[in-house]
Every structure is written in structure tokens, then in C-alpha cells.
Amino acid sequence: MTQSDPRILSVNAGRAVPTAHSDVGVTGIDKRPVDGPVLVTAPGPGKGASGLAGDSICDYRHHGGDDQAVYAYAREDLDLWQAELGRPLRDGAFGENLTTAGLDLTGAVIGERWHVGDTLLEVCHVRIPCRTFAGWLDERRWVRRFTERGLSGAYLRVVRPGTVSAGAPVEVVTRPGHGVTVAVVFRALTTEPELLPRLLEAGALAATARDRALRRAHADDTGTRGDR
């Protein structure tokens, strides 16, 4: 395997720590690399559970569940932020479960599937920045800056459970042809709501995003005000 081959640089899990930047008073965003193989399973349809064994989800209303089972962020994108912020960003610094290398996560297509270790994972959603994320990084105007960059990373659902370890190769085994990428979904949900109806082309899209897309499409059809 060469340096350019898609792979997992680190598998990261977090424990609950106190924070003043969340309504629940604690956060699991402080993810740290884990040694050895980590069990990855589908946590179930409701919010509140991570797909990684030993990983904490604290804000049950907004995080966890099958459509946010595993969060991946590219080392290449962390390096861009590292240069812009002028400080080191370790693997897991953005609260990601998988720090990847050699993968264009922004260009990943909703519904594409990855063979990682003995698991099968499916790209299904994007990360929307929140005040907990901003407070964790302690950067001014962070939500706006992250949104303007559009490097959201990707949420993955677990199609087949198994174990994942640092260094595991990532094989993209299927990629739908609809062209609804992580970038398109992120823009639709943040700065360009007129793109929302297009998301309906992606059958594997997370349920919350699909609901917004359906509301916007209905509003466009009836001439009423669209969903933002």
C-alpha cells in the first residue's frame, strides 16, 4: 500500500467531558486515537448512540443513531485548517471517529460504500457546525468560517458491522451515479437551500436531510415559501 492509497490514519473515540457550550453541559467531541481494532456496529435508528464501541454521544437530540453512526474527516482537510489557524490539529481534533488519508470526502457521493477492515460503511450525511464545535476549537466566527469553507467531512452508516483499525485500507466498492456529493448536501443545508430538492435523487440520504428536501420541493411546487 502506497502513501496515496486511501486508508484510515486513526480510529478515534471520546469520553464525556464538561463544556459550557452545550445545553446538556457535557460533550463527547474530544476524540482521541484508539489502539488496536475497534468494534463498529449500527447503533439503531434513534439519536444518542455512536457506532464505535467506547465512544460517547452526549447530546442525544442532535447526534448519534444510524445516520450519524461514524464521522469521518480527511487529514488533508485538517492540514488545510492547521495552516489557516496556525496551530497543530491532531487526528480526532474535529471530533471525527475516522481520520482518513487519500480520500476526497467533500467529493464523496451520498450512497457510496466503503469496505474498511471487515466493515461496510455508507456515506449518508454531512456535519453541520454547531456552538459546541465552535467552543471546543475556541476560534472566533468558527461556525461561519467552517460553513464558508464547506469541508464538512462525512457521516457514515454501518451496513455491515465489524472491526476497524488504524492503517486499514479503504476500498470504495460502489458509487452511485446521481452526483449528489457531500459538498452539494452541505451547501443545500446551509447556504443554498434552492439545492434541497436535488438531494431527493440520493436514496441513501439521511432521513433528516431528506425531510428538509421534501418540504422544500413541496414548497416549490405549491409556490409557498421554501425551507431554509
Number of C-alpha atoms within 10 A of each C-alpha: 8 6 8 9 13 20 24 24 20 24 27 27 25 22 16 16 13 11 15 13 16 16 11 13 14 18 23 19 24 19 23 20 20 16 11 11 14 18 15 23 23 22 22 17 14 14 19 20 23 26 27 23 14 15 19 22 23 22 19 13 10 11 17 25 21 26 29 29 27 26 26 25 28 24 22 16 18 20 15 13 17 14 12 9 11 9 10 12 17 15 23 24 20 20 21 27 29 27 27 27 23 17 20 17 24 21 16 22 29 32 25 19 24 21 18 21 20 13 17 23 27 26 29 29 29 30 19 15 16 14 15 21 20 17 16 17 13 11 12 10 9 17 17 13 12 16 17 12 9 19 23 24 26 29 27 27 28 24 16 14 17 17 18 22 21 21 17 20 21 21 16 17 11 13 16 15 12 15 16 20 24 27 20 22 28 26 19 21 20 15 13 13 18 17 18 27 19 17 25 19 14 20 14 20 23 21 15 10 19 20 14 21 26 17 17 22 21 16 15 15 10 10 9 10 11 18 17 15
